[in-house]
Amino acid sequence: MIKRLVVGAIVIGVIVYALQGGEYGTSDLLRQRVRKRVVLATIDTLRRQVDSLTRLKKRLETDPVLQERIAREEFGMVRGEKELLFRFADSVRKSGP
């Protein structure tokens, strides 16, 4: 009777070690799968951002309408008849009349 209990405990121990023991147990593999999904989702997001920035860069280099709009909005430039004019404005707005 005791011999059967000992053999049963050893068999259970071997099964538990096979599933959880060693360098990479079952729980480690499950954590690695979750981590892989997170990393792949991050890579996908970063690829979309890179593609979007690449398209924006190309537009900035080739689209004169976009270049002019940025020049007006960011640098306060205005287009004159034959020349390009600069408009200098105070960076701090005064309140009241």
C-alpha positions as CSV (number, residue, x, y, z in Angstrom):
1,M,0.0,0.0,0.0
2,I,2.7,2.5,1.0
3,K,4.7,1.4,-2.1
4,R,1.8,2.3,-4.4
5,L,1.5,5.8,-2.7
6,V,5.2,6.4,-3.1
7,V,5.1,5.4,-6.8
8,G,2.0,7.5,-7.3
9,A,3.7,10.5,-5.7
10,I,6.7,10.0,-7.8
11,V,4.6,9.8,-11.0
12,I,2.7,12.9,-10.0
13,G,6.0,14.7,-9.3
14,V,7.4,13.7,-12.7
15,I,4.3,15.0,-14.4
16,V,4.4,18.3,-12.5
17,Y,8.1,18.7,-13.3
18,A,7.5,17.9,-17.0
19,L,4.8,20.7,-17.1
20,Q,6.3,23.3,-14.9
21,G,9.9,22.4,-14.2
22,G,13.0,23.0,-16.2
23,E,14.3,26.2,-17.6
24,Y,11.1,27.1,-19.5
25,G,7.9,25.8,-17.9
26,T,4.4,26.0,-19.1
27,S,3.7,29.3,-17.3
28,D,6.9,30.8,-18.9
29,L,5.7,29.8,-22.4
30,L,2.3,31.3,-21.8
31,R,3.9,34.6,-20.6
32,Q,6.1,34.5,-23.7
33,R,3.1,34.1,-26.0
34,V,1.4,37.1,-24.4
35,R,4.6,39.2,-24.6
36,K,4.9,38.2,-28.3
37,R,1.4,39.5,-29.0
38,V,2.1,42.8,-27.3
39,V,5.4,43.2,-29.2
40,L,3.8,42.4,-32.5
41,A,1.0,44.9,-31.9
42,T,3.6,47.5,-31.0
43,I,5.6,46.8,-34.2
44,D,2.4,47.1,-36.2
45,T,1.6,50.5,-34.6
46,L,5.1,51.7,-35.2
47,R,5.1,50.6,-38.8
48,R,1.8,52.6,-39.4
49,Q,3.4,55.7,-37.8
50,V,6.5,55.4,-39.9
51,D,4.4,55.0,-43.1
52,S,2.3,58.1,-42.1
53,L,5.5,60.1,-41.4
54,T,7.0,59.0,-44.7
55,R,3.9,60.2,-46.6
56,L,4.0,63.5,-44.7
57,K,7.7,63.9,-45.5
58,K,7.1,63.3,-49.2
59,R,4.2,65.9,-49.1
60,L,6.4,68.4,-47.4
61,E,9.1,68.0,-50.0
62,T,6.8,68.1,-53.0
63,D,3.5,69.9,-52.2
64,P,3.9,73.7,-52.6
65,V,0.4,74.4,-51.1
66,L,1.3,72.5,-47.9
67,Q,4.7,74.3,-47.8
68,E,3.0,77.7,-48.1
69,R,0.4,76.9,-45.5
70,I,3.1,75.8,-43.0
71,A,5.2,78.9,-43.9
72,R,2.1,81.1,-43.0
73,E,1.1,79.2,-39.9
74,E,4.4,78.5,-38.3
75,F,6.6,81.3,-39.5
76,G,4.2,84.2,-40.0
77,M,5.1,84.6,-43.7
78,V,2.7,86.2,-46.2
79,R,2.8,86.1,-49.9
80,G,3.0,89.5,-51.7
81,E,2.5,90.2,-55.4
82,K,6.2,89.8,-56.4
83,E,8.0,89.1,-53.2
84,L,7.6,87.1,-50.1
85,L,6.9,89.2,-47.0
86,F,7.5,88.5,-43.4
87,R,5.0,89.5,-40.7
88,F,6.5,89.9,-37.2
89,A,4.0,89.6,-34.4
90,D,4.4,89.7,-30.7
91,S,4.7,86.3,-29.2
92,V,2.7,87.5,-26.1
93,R,-0.7,88.9,-26.8
94,K,-1.7,91.9,-24.8
95,S,-5.2,91.8,-23.2
96,G,-7.5,94.7,-23.3
97,P,-7.6,97.8,-25.6
